[in-house]
Amino acid sequence: MKSRKAKKNNGGGRADVKKHMKPGAAASTGKPGAAASTGKPGAAASTGKHGATANIGKPGAAAASAEKPAAAVLSGAGSAETRQGSFVAAGEKGADSLEVSRHEIKFFTNPVKSVMLANALRNVMVGDPHNGRDGYIVRSLYFDAYAETDFYQKLSGDENRKKIRLRVYSPGDAAAKLEIKRKNGDEQVKKSAVISRGDAVRLINCDYDALLKYDNKTAKMLYEVMRINRVRPVALVEYNRLAFMHPTNNIRITLDSNIRASETCFDLFASDPPMCPAEEFAFALTEVKYDAFIMRWLSDILSQFDMTRGAYSKYVVSRGLAERCLA
């Protein structure tokens, strides 16, 4: 596919951490799991400008960015000015209201390498308790305005952009997580509020008043954003996820595969919604999330696998019809 070739040409290259390690980056401790010393507590070398996002090409194609090789970013990511992660609750499945502020970098690899990477991470990180053998299901329903504001902001590569979604992990869930995710380059702030299944259905039907009963700032803010922008559901996305965590710098690495989507079925709780593969080829998406820096021993592990950094939006690739007709 042309779009995949473009990704390799623009942001490609094998991840070679040692070659691109910069002065001041986290030093190796020799023992996985130990915090790295940088000479300045909590500081790591900056790689420079982060987060340039290229425009989306062909329908359904992954968006690529012309940036540095994967390991160069990992080894130097984060600076002394990095905002520390603000956690009300840790983990992906959590409390009634939570806020997460940290860096996020995405990489592409093939399914075979992804399995090998997962096996390597199991030896040095803590697996999500919901992982199982093949990971757990993540299902998200994305909202956008009638003007497709969020869609076009991503297509144009805006540094500051947002996404609004409802998320569940099983069709039988009694509650759903309503999230707004704002990004500025590599930095992201995600605010979430847990709402009941019934209120999630009301939101799907554009009844924003369902949020008025919740006494937390996130729900109140989302009520105003959704009401003012008159958002409505536009895409249902589902995929398999393996997740691994490390307490140092709140590092979380996720491996997503089998991404599928629908632009016609918005039933978040359907037992078997009609969906199609979001891409025409098999690949795995690795997301590395952290507060300040990645320890060198972890970068060394990641560098053993062919990973190419690139911008990728599950929301955008799920909007194949919108991309062909509106972009």
Secondary structure as GFF3:
##gff-version 3
##sequence-region A 1 327
A	DSSP	alpha_helix	2	11	.	.	.	ID=ss1
A	DSSP	alpha_helix	17	20	.	.	.	ID=ss2
A	DSSP	alpha_helix	70	76	.	.	.	ID=ss3
A	DSSP	beta_strand	97	109	.	.	.	ID=ss4
A	DSSP	alpha_helix	111	122	.	.	.	ID=ss5
A	DSSP	beta_strand	126	127	.	.	.	ID=ss6
A	DSSP	beta_strand	136	144	.	.	.	ID=ss7
A	DSSP	alpha_helix	149	155	.	.	.	ID=ss8
A	DSSP	beta_strand	160	168	.	.	.	ID=ss9
A	DSSP	beta_strand	175	184	.	.	.	ID=ss10
A	DSSP	beta_strand	187	196	.	.	.	ID=ss11
A	DSSP	alpha_helix	197	204	.	.	.	ID=ss12
A	DSSP	three_ten_helix	208	211	.	.	.	ID=ss13
A	DSSP	alpha_helix	217	229	.	.	.	ID=ss14
A	DSSP	beta_strand	232	246	.	.	.	ID=ss15
A	DSSP	three_ten_helix	248	250	.	.	.	ID=ss16
A	DSSP	beta_strand	251	262	.	.	.	ID=ss17
A	DSSP	beta_strand	276	277	.	.	.	ID=ss18
A	DSSP	beta_strand	284	290	.	.	.	ID=ss19
A	DSSP	alpha_helix	296	302	.	.	.	ID=ss20
A	DSSP	beta_strand	308	309	.	.	.	ID=ss21
A	DSSP	alpha_helix	314	318	.	.	.	ID=ss22
A	DSSP	alpha_helix	320	326	.	.	.	ID=ss23
###
